[in-house]
């Protein structure tokens, strides 16, 4: 009887020790615990509607730098001359034909002002 009571008592204390260790490690890892963390939920998904929010230091750099760079790049690309090899050869062919005095037989290209030298 004495042996059974000691064994049962030893298993119970071992179980309690394991539970305490698991609870302490969970609190250390950021799980569990009774301390409040973060913000209490307000019931709104993205904060209160029409509430002014302060920007973090990196947000203006991100919004104006990143998106501004994209806008500037695509604006420059849209208005830059198209200098593909086909376009260059077409302009050169028109220039040579106009120098020889030949007629084109089709409408002039949109950039004929680059070819014509009068």
C-alpha positions in Angstrom: 0.0 0.0 0.0 2.8 2.4 0.8 4.5 1.6 -2.4 1.3 2.3 -4.5 0.7 5.6 -2.7 4.2 6.8 -3.4 4.1 5.8 -7.0 0.7 7.5 -7.6 1.9 10.6 -5.8 5.1 10.6 -7.8 3.2 10.4 -11.1 0.9 13.2 -10.2 3.7 15.5 -9.3 5.5 14.6 -12.5 2.4 15.5 -14.4 2.0 18.8 -12.6 5.7 19.6 -13.3 5.2 18.9 -17.0 2.1 21.1 -17.1 3.9 24.0 -15.5 6.8 23.6 -17.8 4.6 23.6 -20.9 2.7 26.6 -19.6 5.9 28.6 -19.0 7.4 27.7 -22.4 4.1 28.7 -24.1 4.2 32.1 -22.3 7.9 32.5 -23.3 7.1 31.8 -27.0 4.3 34.4 -27.0 1.4 32.0 -26.7 -1.0 31.9 -23.7 -0.5 34.0 -20.7 -3.0 36.4 -19.2 -1.3 39.7 -20.1 -2.9 41.9 -22.7 -1.1 42.1 -26.0 -1.7 44.3 -29.0 -4.9 46.3 -29.5 -8.3 45.4 -28.2 -10.6 44.6 -31.1 -12.9 47.6 -31.8 -15.4 45.7 -34.1 -14.3 47.5 -37.3 -12.4 45.6 -39.9 -9.9 48.3 -40.9 -10.3 50.7 -38.1 -12.9 53.4 -37.6 -14.4 54.9 -40.7 -13.2 58.4 -41.6 -10.6 58.4 -38.9 -7.3 60.1 -39.6 -4.4 57.7 -39.4 -0.8 58.7 -38.8 1.7 57.5 -41.4 4.8 55.5 -40.5 8.1 57.0 -41.6 8.4 54.7 -44.5 5.0 55.2 -46.0 5.6 58.4 -48.0 8.8 57.0 -49.3 7.0 53.9 -50.5 3.9 55.5 -52.0 5.6 58.4 -53.7 8.9 56.8 -54.4 7.7 53.4 -55.6 4.5 54.3 -57.4 5.9 57.7 -58.6 8.8 55.8 -60.2 6.4 53.5 -62.0 4.3 56.5 -63.3 7.5 58.3 -64.5 8.8 55.3 -66.2 5.7 54.5 -68.1 5.1 58.1 -69.0 8.7 58.3 -70.5 8.1 55.0 -72.3 4.8 56.1 -73.8 6.2 59.4 -75.2 9.7 58.2 -76.2 10.3 57.6 -79.9 9.9 54.0 -81.0 13.3 53.0 -82.2 12.8 49.3 -83.1 15.0 47.9 -85.9 11.9 47.8 -88.2 11.1 51.5 -87.6 14.7 52.5 -88.1 15.0 50.6 -91.4 11.7 52.0 -92.6 12.8 55.6 -92.0 16.2 54.9 -93.7 14.5 53.3 -96.7 12.2 56.3 -97.1 15.2 58.7 -96.8 17.1 56.9 -99.5 14.1 56.7 -101.8 13.4 60.5 -101.4 17.1 61.3 -102.1 16.9 59.3 -105.4 13.6 61.1 -106.2 11.5 57.9 -106.3 7.9 57.9 -105.4 6.8 55.7 -102.5 3.5 54.3 -103.9 2.0 54.2 -100.5 1.1 56.9 -97.9 4.0 58.6 -96.2 4.8 57.4 -92.7 3.7 59.4 -89.7 7.2 60.5 -89.1 7.9 61.6 -92.7 9.1 65.0 -91.4 12.2 63.2 -90.2 12.9 61.9 -93.7 12.1 65.0 -95.8 15.0 67.4 -96.0 13.8 70.4 -97.9 
